[in-house]
Amino acid sequence: MQQLKVLTLLVAEPAGSTIRGLSSAMRVSLATMSGIVDRLETQDMIARTLDPSDQRVRRVTVTDAGRDTIQHLLAARPELTHFPLDRLALADLEALTQGIRALVAVMQEDLPG
């Protein structure tokens, strides 16, 4: 289940995330998140790459196989594809997206290290 949650987070974030960011989002230790990421990488669901702005940081992104897995799960459960967001106007969705990005940025500033 944790692997599925990580895949879902990564599908929703085109730029990917860091292991620290994922562990914070899921409220698990870095060691636990490293294990989850290792298992997903072994299954070719995610990839680790160097961050273009900081070569010390590894970004975790979803692969096509990981994206396909999420899409197949959603297709098998059509009720999961009908979100209240579908009924929002584009301007409201853009405002919501901006707010969520601002919240994530502030949360990442509060992370130790």
C-alpha positions in Angstrom: 0.0 0.0 0.0 2.9 2.4 0.8 4.3 1.8 -2.7 1.0 2.7 -4.2 0.9 5.9 -2.2 4.4 6.8 -3.4 3.5 6.1 -7.0 0.4 8.3 -6.7 2.4 11.1 -5.2 4.9 10.9 -8.0 2.3 10.7 -10.7 0.8 14.0 -9.4 4.2 15.7 -9.4 5.8 15.9 -12.8 9.1 17.1 -11.5 9.3 14.2 -9.1 10.4 14.5 -5.5 13.3 13.7 -3.2 13.3 10.8 -0.8 13.3 13.3 2.0 10.2 15.0 0.5 8.4 11.7 0.1 9.2 10.6 3.6 7.9 13.9 4.9 4.7 13.7 2.8 4.0 10.2 4.0 5.3 10.7 7.5 7.7 7.8 7.5 11.4 7.7 8.3 14.0 8.2 5.6 15.1 4.6 6.1 11.5 3.4 5.5 11.2 5.6 2.4 14.5 4.4 1.0 13.3 0.8 1.2 10.0 1.7 -0.5 11.9 3.5 -3.3 14.3 0.7 -3.6 11.5 -1.8 -4.2 9.7 0.5 -6.7 13.0 1.0 -8.6 13.6 -2.8 -8.7 10.1 -3.1 -10.3 11.0 -0.3 -12.8 8.1 1.8 -11.5 10.3 4.8 -10.6 13.7 6.2 -11.5 16.3 8.1 -9.6 18.1 10.9 -11.4 20.4 13.7 -10.4 18.7 17.0 -9.8 19.7 19.5 -12.5 19.9 22.4 -10.1 21.9 20.5 -7.3 24.0 17.5 -8.3 24.1 16.3 -4.7 20.3 15.7 -4.7 18.7 12.7 -6.3 15.1 13.2 -7.7 12.7 10.3 -7.8 10.3 10.3 -10.8 7.7 7.9 -11.9 8.4 5.8 -15.1 6.0 4.9 -17.8 5.5 1.6 -16.2 4.6 3.2 -12.9 2.2 5.7 -14.6 0.6 2.8 -16.5 0.1 0.9 -13.2 -1.7 3.8 -11.7 -3.8 4.3 -14.8 -4.8 0.6 -14.8 -5.8 0.7 -11.2 -7.9 3.8 -11.8 -9.5 2.2 -14.9 -10.4 -0.9 -12.8 -12.1 1.3 -10.2 -14.1 4.0 -12.2 -15.4 5.5 -9.0 -11.9 6.7 -8.3 -11.8 8.8 -11.4 -14.8 11.0 -10.6 -13.3 13.6 -8.3 -15.0 16.8 -7.1 -12.2 18.6 -8.9 -13.9 17.7 -12.2 -16.6 20.2 -11.4 -14.4 23.1 -10.6 -13.9 25.9 -13.1 -10.4 26.3 -14.7 -9.7 29.5 -12.8 -10.5 27.7 -9.5 -8.3 24.8 -10.3 -5.4 27.1 -11.2 -5.9 28.9 -7.8 -6.0 25.6 -6.0 -2.8 24.5 -7.7 -1.0 27.7 -6.8 -2.1 27.4 -3.2 -1.0 23.8 -3.0 2.4 24.6 -4.5 2.9 27.5 -2.0 2.0 25.2 0.9 4.4 22.5 -0.3 7.2 25.1 -0.7 6.7 26.3 2.9 6.6 22.8 4.2 9.8 21.9 2.4 11.5 25.0 4.0 10.6 23.6 7.4 12.4 20.3 6.7 15.6 19.8 8.7 18.8 19.6 6.7 
